[in-house]
Amino acid sequence: MIVLEMKAVVKPSQCSAIDEAIRTVQFIRNKALRLWMDAKREDKIDKYSLNKYCAVLAKHFKFVDTLNSTARQASPNVHF
């Protein structure tokens, strides 16, 4: 595996925006994982239901709505 390291010169506002996006993605991922763990086997939680759940989270939590829909749907990243 090749690993590239770079230093980015960012403004403090950009750094805080990146941190906020990371925290939001972690929140979505944790909520999706909790949904998957708590669901019954008959509920069939798959990637489509997780995408729908991301839309529900965006309606309930304003800070989740700041991410665009593509980023929200990529956030759960739970592999079945």
C-alpha positions as semicolon CSV with decimal commas, in nm:
position;residue;x (nm);y (nm);z (nm)
1;M;0,000;0,000;0,000
2;I;0,132;0,341;-0,093
3;V;0,083;0,620;0,157
4;L;0,120;0,982;0,057
5;E;0,164;1,248;0,319
6;M;0,111;1,616;0,256
7;K;0,091;1,929;0,459
8;A;-0,194;2,154;0,370
9;V;-0,182;2,523;0,441
10;V;-0,534;2,609;0,551
11;K;-0,698;2,901;0,716
12;P;-0,849;2,854;1,063
13;S;-1,200;2,876;0,918
14;Q;-1,120;2,598;0,670
15;C;-0,973;2,384;0,946
16;S;-1,285;2,423;1,160
17;A;-1,506;2,338;0,860
18;I;-1,307;2,019;0,799
19;D;-1,332;1,925;1,167
20;E;-1,708;1,986;1,165
21;A;-1,751;1,770;0,854
22;I;-1,551;1,488;1,014
23;R;-1,760;1,504;1,332
24;T;-2,081;1,502;1,127
25;V;-1,970;1,198;0,926
26;Q;-1,876;1,016;1,247
27;F;-2,220;1,099;1,391
28;I;-2,396;0,959;1,084
29;R;-2,177;0,649;1,088
30;N;-2,248;0,585;1,456
31;K;-2,623;0,633;1,409
32;A;-2,624;0,396;1,109
33;L;-2,426;0,135;1,300
34;R;-2,665;0,161;1,595
35;L;-2,963;0,118;1,359
36;W;-2,800;-0,190;1,206
37;M;-2,712;-0,342;1,544
38;D;-3,054;-0,280;1,700
39;A;-3,257;-0,400;1,402
40;K;-3,410;-0,743;1,394
41;R;-3,296;-0,988;1,132
42;E;-3,632;-0,959;0,956
43;D;-3,588;-0,583;0,908
44;K;-3,325;-0,641;0,637
45;I;-3,110;-0,334;0,692
46;D;-2,919;-0,288;0,367
47;K;-2,745;-0,001;0,192
48;Y;-3,072;0,135;0,057
49;S;-3,233;0,156;0,399
50;L;-2,919;0,324;0,534
51;N;-2,942;0,585;0,257
52;K;-3,305;0,650;0,352
53;Y;-3,202;0,675;0,717
54;C;-2,946;0,942;0,626
55;A;-3,228;1,151;0,482
56;V;-3,424;1,105;0,805
57;L;-3,120;1,215;1,007
58;A;-3,087;1,524;0,786
59;K;-3,445;1,621;0,867
60;H;-3,403;1,569;1,242
61;F;-3,058;1,721;1,289
62;K;-2,978;2,053;1,124
63;F;-2,601;2,000;1,131
64;V;-2,638;1,677;0,930
65;D;-2,823;1,871;0,661
66;T;-2,510;2,082;0,601
67;L;-2,350;1,789;0,417
68;N;-2,468;1,733;0,063
69;S;-2,664;1,417;-0,013
70;T;-2,370;1,235;-0,170
71;A;-2,154;1,288;0,136
72;R;-2,438;1,183;0,366
73;Q;-2,498;0,861;0,174
74;A;-2,127;0,776;0,168
75;S;-2,099;0,833;0,543
76;P;-2,244;0,508;0,682
77;N;-1,995;0,299;0,482
78;V;-2,112;-0,019;0,653
79;H;-2,024;-0,327;0,449
80;F;-2,258;-0,625;0,463
